[in-house]
Amino acid sequence: MQARLAASDLACRRGDRVLFRGLSLALGPGDVLHIEGANGIGKTSLLRILAGLLAPYAGSVEREGAIGLVDERPALDPDLPLGKALGFWSRIDGSSEAAAIAERLALTDLLDVPVRYLSTGQRKRAALARLMGQDAPIWLLDEPLSGLDEVSRGLVAELVSEHSAAGGIAVIASHQPLVVERFEAFALAEYVL
Ligand SMILES: Nc1ncnc2c1ncn2[C@@H]1O[C@H](COP(=O)(O)OP(=O)(O)OP(=O)(O)O)[C@@H](O)[C@H]1O
């Protein structure tokens, strides 16, 4: 899997506050980075800058490989049954493994349920199913464990390990660490003035 993600001398400003500055990182195949930091320090903002969804106040980002972002807003139509909402993306992503992915994420029995009725954890698993179908080399995961039970938390660690072993990159903002090899901590507090 061809993947590279590099940030150079990033600064982030939200409203009239600069949250962090002087942040550089360079990630290659297999790297898993754990962004740590207190509420409001700027973890989500950093992920959105890395994804290209938020302009940095200073600095630049280089990406080689498509981005798969999972945050608290799953891009699944709330009014469609889950199977149809995921099917929309499998057609766009050209994924032929939708059934196997749904099975892996314990979603098979929920495919007829409208997305808006899913529980927090089920919704998170649905967002992860979309991510897997996307086959993107760079995963940006914002609080992927929140709302998940122990079994699902173990599953997320497994998926990240497999992604890393296949040469993918994962950047994970989380208040809890994942049990994953090559899990490297990145303390955002070091870049706060
Ligand atoms: N659109 C915006 N305009 C102004 N300030 C914003 C905007 N979006 C976020 N912020 C502020 O930027 C700061 C960082 O927010 P961010 O969501 O990146 O933090 P976080 O580290 O992910 O927090 P948490 O751990 O609570 O999820 C917060 O103080 C937040 O209020």
The ligand as a Tripos MOL2 file, in Angstrom:
@<TRIPOS>MOLECULE
LIG
   31    33     1     0     0
SMALL
NO_CHARGES

@<TRIPOS>ATOM
      1 N1        -15.4890   26.6590   14.1610 N.pl3     1 LIG1
      2 C1        -14.8620   27.0100   15.2830 C.ar      1 LIG1
      3 N2        -14.7020   28.3220   15.6270 N.ar      1 LIG1
      4 C2        -14.0680   28.6670   16.7340 C.ar      1 LIG1
      5 N3        -13.5580   27.7940   17.6140 N.ar      1 LIG1
      6 C3        -13.6960   26.4940   17.3290 C.ar      1 LIG1
      7 C4        -14.3540   26.0260   16.1640 C.ar      1 LIG1
      8 N4        -14.3210   24.6820   16.1660 N.ar      1 LIG1
      9 C5        -13.6790   24.3150   17.2840 C.ar      1 LIG1
     10 N5        -13.3000   25.3950   17.9850 N.ar      1 LIG1
     11 C6        -12.5460   25.4090   19.2500 C.3       1 LIG1
     12 O1        -11.2690   24.8670   19.0010 O.3       1 LIG1
     13 C7        -10.8100   24.1580   20.1390 C.3       1 LIG1
     14 C8        -10.3210   22.7780   19.7360 C.3       1 LIG1
     15 O2        -11.4160   21.9720   19.3420 O.3       1 LIG1
     16 P1        -11.1720   20.4600   18.9090 P.3       1 LIG1
     17 O3        -12.5190   19.8820   18.6240 O.co2     1 LIG1
     18 O4        -10.1550   20.4190   17.8250 O.co2     1 LIG1
     19 O5        -10.5560   19.8400   20.2460 O.3       1 LIG1
     20 P2        -10.3320   18.3230   20.6900 P.3       1 LIG1
     21 O6         -8.9270   18.2320   21.2400 O.co2     1 LIG1
     22 O7        -10.6590   17.3930   19.5760 O.co2     1 LIG1
     23 O8        -11.3610   18.1590   21.8800 O.3       1 LIG1
     24 P3        -12.1570   16.8880   22.4960 P.3       1 LIG1
     25 O9        -11.1400   16.0220   23.1970 O.co2     1 LIG1
     26 O10       -13.1150   17.5100   23.4540 O.co2     1 LIG1
     27 O11       -12.8370   16.1970   21.3360 O.co2     1 LIG1
     28 C9        -11.9520   24.1420   21.1350 C.3       1 LIG1
     29 O12       -11.7150   25.1310   22.1330 O.3       1 LIG1
     30 C10       -13.1560   24.5050   20.2970 C.3       1 LIG1
     31 O13       -14.1170   25.2010   21.0440 O.3       1 LIG1
@<TRIPOS>BOND
     1     1     2 1
     2     2     3 ar
     3     2     7 ar
     4     3     4 ar
     5     4     5 ar
     6     5     6 ar
     7     6     7 ar
     8     6    10 ar
     9     7     8 ar
    10     8     9 ar
    11     9    10 ar
    12    10    11 1
    13    11    12 1
    14    11    30 1
    15    12    13 1
    16    13    14 1
    17    13    28 1
    18    14    15 1
    19    15    16 1
    20    16    17 2
    21    16    18 1
    22    16    19 1
    23    19    20 1
    24    20    21 2
    25    20    22 1
    26    20    23 1
    27    23    24 1
    28    24    25 2
    29    24    26 1
    30    24    27 1
    31    28    29 1
    32    28    30 1
    33    30    31 1
@<TRIPOS>SUBSTRUCTURE
     1 LIG1         1 GROUP 0 **** ****
